Amino acid sequence: MKHKTTEAVFKAYIMSLLMDRALPEAVKENAETEWHEIMQDEELREIITAVIGIREALMPLSEGDLSTQIEGHGYTISLLKKLQASLKHIVYQSNAISEGSFAQSMDFMGELSDAFNKMVYKLDDAFSTSERHRLKAEESERRHRLLADNATDVIWTMNMAGQFTYISPSVVRMRGYTPEEVMTHTPEQTLCPGSLEYMVEGLRVARVHIESGSRMPVFRGQLEQPCKDGSTVWTEATISGLYDEDGKFIELLGISRDITAQKKLEAEIIKISTTDKLTQIYNRLKMESLLESAFNDAYTQGTCFQVVIFDIDKFKRVNDRYGHPTGDIVLVELTQYVAQVIRAHDNVAFGRWGGEEFMLVIKGMQLSEASVLLEKLRAGIEAYDYSISEKVTCSFGIAQLSVGMSLTDLILRADQAMYQAKSSGRNCVIIDNEAGACLSMERIVRI
């Protein structure tokens, strides 16, 4: 690695994955540029991917979940797959013993095999057939009762109308509601709006399989649920069908696991890698990603797409006169104002392109509308009350994608238009003189 700061960010991220702890504040403050460098290094990306793969393989094993398929390759992953297979076989043999079959033995896990075999021999000698059946019933009942009452995960069953028929006491720890309260909840009270759509679709798929006489597939997904105190919790749900001995569907069986801490860590890492440290708007790496996406959408869907580049006029003079710390304050004030103005436009993305230079990516807006927005921003920036005594202005250049234009050409045209605004006296908006009509599906098809 080129810099000690980059090495610190890399080590902190690896430790956050291994130790499940948040990134230190000191690392967050220096993470933006270094994170970009790390992600450009193929060897470092490979290390991060390997650690994440091992972590994802170990998490379900540590919770006793043997159904999750372990993905990946390498020596460590192969050992984990072998361990999972051995544990699955032990579960299979244990279930056979609970059914009264004592013709089980192990020879593949050392001391554990010896202990298991001794247990089987003693059970086989000690109990009659009738005693085995009684033991099986009592042990099964006790096991399920302990599992439901003490599991950290929430175990539940639900009918096809979306009503709970059972929910384990652990729901109190997870959501603050008692099982009795949850049993009366409607689907709208059980899931947040975005996750409710998954439930509706899941019930629809289940009905299709039930009506066709086939077994429904196991569903795994992340769902957001409301808590009694007004907060929400993210859960990883595994849902399958519950069937009787004749294979007839009874109801849905689900297990919900709290993954809120994991979601927060993921969001924190994403924010660090996509946000400009000073201004807290998108950084250049994120803007490049948005540019690619908007460009592809424009050519596949025939939508309008403009790129705007603007910078602060004579900003060097501000830094020279007031100092760089004050200059940074001006940058923050300006970006806060711009972010406030464009907040009403869902189709406008705003980021720092470099230094005192910024970019807007505009989708689905006519050039005339975009020009009105830019003029509003220009006038508002000029009228804004900054921390310095002198006026702050910006020069804007805007270019619109037309047929046959590459993304590189589009950015270059917006940049040239901005410099034309500079040479035209600054504090103005210049539209690229090659800007034609928006793309349309008809014109794209012709090409």
N, C-alpha and C positions, 0 to 999 in steps of 0.2 A: 504494500500500500504506500501511496506517495506521502501522506501526511499523518502525523500523530492523531489529529482530530478525526480523520477518516477511520483510522484504526480503532479509536475509542467508540465511534458510532457503531462500527461493525461488531465490536466485542459486546457493547451494551445490547444490541439487538439480539445477538446470539444468546446472551445470558437471559434476556427477557423471554426467549422461547424455551430455554432449558429450565429456568427457575420460576417461570410464570409470574414475573413481576414487571411493574411499569418501568418505562424508560426514565432515567434520572433527568431532572430539570436541566442540569448543565449540558447533558448530551442533546436534549431537545433544542437548546438555543443554537447549537452549531451543526444541526443535523442536515439542513436542507441541501447545501452544495455537496457535502460529503456523501449523502444518501444517493445523489445522482451519480457520483463517481463509482460508488459501490455497485450500483445496478448496471453500470456499463462494463464491469469487470466480470468476464465469463466464469472465471474460477471462483470468485466470491459468490456469484449467483448460484453456482453449483453447490457450494457449501451450505448456503442458506436453504436451498431447496432440499438438500439431504437432511438437514436438521429438522426442518418442518415435516418431512416425510416420516422421520423416526418418531417425532412428537405425536403426529396424527395416528401412527400405528400403536404407540404405547397408551394413548389416552383411553380408547375403548377397552384395551386389555386390563388397564388398572381399575376400570369400573366393572370388570367382570363381563363385558360385552364381547362375545366371541363371534357375533354374526357379521361385524363390519369387515369388509374385504380389505386386506392390507395391500396398498399399491406401492410400486417402486421396485428397485433392484439394488443389488449390493450385498455385501456380506452381512451387515447388521440387519437389514430388512429380511434377508433369507432366514436368519436365526429367529426373528420374530414370527415369521410365517410358520416355521417349524414348531415353535412354542405354541402358537395358536392352534395348530393342527393337533398337537399332543393334548392340549387342554380340552379341545372339542371331543377327542376320543375318550378322555376321562369322563366328561359329562355324559357321553353316550353310554359308557359302561355303568356309571352311577345310576342312570335312569333304568337300565336293564336290571340292576340289583333291586331298585325300588319296585319293579314289576314282579319280583320274586325269582329272578334268574341269577343264580350264584356261579354260573359257569363263566366267570370273568377273570382275567388276569392281565398283568402288565409286565412288560420287560423292556421299557424304553426310557424310563426316567429315574434310574438309580434307586436311591433310598425311598423315594416316593412310591416306586413300583413295589418294593418289598413291603412297605406299610400297607399299601392298598391290597395286595394279595393276602396278607395275614388277616386283614379285616374281612375279606370275602370268605376265607376258610372258617373263621370263627362264627360268622353269621350262618353259614351253611350248616355247621354242626349244631348250632344252638337252637334253631327254630324249626318248628314243624311247618307244613304248608299253610295251615290255617293261621298260625302265628305270624307267618310272613305276610299274609294278606292284611292282617290287622295292623301290623307294624307299618306296612306300606301306606295304609289309609291314614293312620295317625301322624306319621312323619310328613306325608304330603300336606296334610292340613296344617300342621305346625309350621312347616317351612313357608307355606304361602302366607300364613298369618304374620309370621315374623318379617317376611319380605315386605309385605304391604304396609305394616305398621312402622318399620324402622328404616326403610330405604330412603336415601336422599332424593332419588328420582321420584316423580309422581307417577303412580300406576293408576290407570283408569280404564273404564269400559264405557261405550256409548252406543245407543241404538241408531238406526238409520234416519231418525228424525233430528239427529244432532243433540239429543238429550243424554246427559250422563246417567249411567245406571250404577256406577261405583266410582269412587275416587279415594285414593289413599290419604292418610292423615298428613303425609309430608307436604301436602298442598299448603298447609298453614305456614310452614317455613318459607316456601317459595313465593306465595302470593298474598299471605295474610288472611285469606278466607278459610273458614272451616269447611270440611267436606259437606256438611249439611247445607251451607250457603251456596257452594258451587253446584250442588245437585239441582238447585232451583234456577240457575243461570241459563239465559238464552245464549245461542251462539254469539250474538252481538256483545254480550257481557263477558264472554269467555276469551275472545280474541280481539286484537286491535284491527281496525278497518283493513289495512293492507294484508294482514294474515288471514282475515275472514274469507277472502277470495280463495285461498288455498283449501280451506275446509270445505267450502261449497263445491269446488272442483273435485276434491277427494271423495266426497260422498257420491258425486255423480259417477265417478269411475268405479267406485265400489258397487253401486247399483247395477252398472252394466255387467260386471263380472258375476254378481249374484244371480241376475236374471238369466245369464247364459249358462249358469251351472259350473263356471270355472272359479278357481280360487283367486281372490284378489291379490295383486302384488303388494309387497311391503313398501310402505311410503316412509321416506325419511326427508325431513325438511326443517327449516328454522322458522319459528313462529314467535310473534311478539304478543304478550298477554298483559292485560291490566292488573294491577295490584290494588289491594284495599286502601293503601295510603295515597293513591293517586299516581304512583310511579308505574313503570312497566318493567317486565322482565322478558328477556329473550330466552327461548327454550329450543332445544333440539328434540324433535318429536319423532318417534318410531312407531308407526301404526300398521297393524296387520289385522286380518280377520280371525275371529274366534269361532271354531267349528266343533260340533259334537262328534261322537265316535262314528257316526254314519256319514260324516263329511258334510253335514248340513250347517249352513251359516247361522251363527247365533247373534253376534254383535261385533263391534270393533274393539280391539284391545290396543291400548297405547301406553307408551312410556315417555315422559317428558323430563328432560334434563336441563338444568339452569346453565346457560352459556353466556350470561350477561358480561362477566369479566372478560371472557374471550372476545366478545363483540367490541367491547370498549378498547381493548388492546389493538385489535385490527383497525378500528376507526382512528386511533391515535397514530398508528404507523402510516396509514393512508394520508392523514392530514399532514404529517411531517414531510412526506415525499411529494406532496402536490401543492403545498402552500408556501408563499414567499414569507420568509422569516420576519422582515421588517413590517410590511404592510398588511399581512395576513390575507391577501388575495391570492389567486392562483399564481404559481410560478411558471417559468418558461416551459419546463418539462410537461406540466399539465396542459398548458395552452397548445403545445405542439400536438398532444393527443387529441384535444378538442378540434383543432384545425383539420387533422386527418379524418375524424369522424364526420365533421360538417361537410368536408369536401366530398367524401364518399356518398353521403346522403343526398347532396345536391345533384350528383350525377346519376344516382339510382332512382331518386324520387322526383327529380325535376323541380327542386325548391330553390328559392333565392338564397344567396350566400354572399355576405360582404365581410371584408376584413378592414379594420380601422387601426391605424397606428398613429399615436399622438405622443408628444413629449412636452416637457415644461420649457417655456422660452427662457433663454439666458439663465439656466439653472446654475451654471458655474459661478455666476456672479452672486447668487444667493449663498452658495457654499463659501465663497471667498470672503464675503462681507460678514456673514453671521456665524460661519463655522459649520462643519459637517453635522454635528448633533442637531443643530437647529434645522439644517437642510433635511435631515431625516424626519423631523417633526412635520415639516411642510409636505413631504411625500405622504406621510400617514394621513394628514388632514385632507389632502387632495383625493387620495384613494377612498377615504371614508365618504366624502361627498359624492364621488362618481358612483360608488357602490350603492349609495342610498337612492340616487336618481334611477339607476337601471334595475333596481329591485323589482319594479313593477313589470319588467319585461323578462318573461321566462326564457325567451329565445336569444338572450344576449349574455355572453360570457366575458368576464373581465379579468385580465391578468397583467402581471409585470413582465415586460419583454426584455428589459435590461436597463440598469441605471435609472434615469428619469424618464424612460420610454415605456409606454404601456400599449396594450392591444385590446381591442374588442372583436369578438367573433359573433356575427349576427346571422341568424338563420330564420328563413320564412318571412322576412320583412322586405317590402318594396324599397328601392333605393331612395325614393322621395321621403318615405317614412323615416328611414335611417338618417337621412340628412337633417331632418327636423330634430331628431333626437340629439345629433351631434351639435347642432347649433344651440340647443338648450343646455347641453353640457358646457360648451365653450363659454356662453354668457354666464352660467352659474359659477364656473371656476373663476372667472374674472371678478365676479361680485362677492365671492366668498371672503369671510373675515378670517384671515390667517394669523398665525402667531407673530409674523413679521409685519413691519409697517408698510412695505411696498406691495404693489399689486403683483399677483401671480397669474400668468396666462399660459395657454397651451395652443399648439398648432396641430391640426388634424388632417390626416390624409385617409381617404376611403377608396377602395377598389371593389368592384363587383365581379364575381365569377361569370365568365361567358364561355360559350362552346369552344372547346379546343384549348382552353387555358389550363396550365398546370398549377398546382398549389404553390410552387416556387415562384412562378410568374405573378400570381395573384398577390403574394406577400410583397414582392418587389415593387409592384405597381402602387400598392398602398404606401410603401415606404417612400417612393419617389413623389407621390402626391403630398406626403407630409413635408418633404423637403421643399417642394414647390410652395407650400404654405409659408415656410420659413422665409423663402426668398421674396414672397409677396407681401412682406411686412409683419409676419407672425400674427398670432391671435386670430386665426381664421380657419375655415374648413374648405379643403380643396378636394373635389371629386376627380378621380382618375379620368383623363380625357378619352380613354378607350372603353369606359364603362358602357356596356350595351344592355339589352334587356335581360331579365332573369332567364335561367335555363327553363325549358319546358320539356315534357316527356316527348312531345312531337318532334322537337328539334334533336333530342338525343337519339331517338329511333332513326332518324334520317342519317345521322352520322354512322 
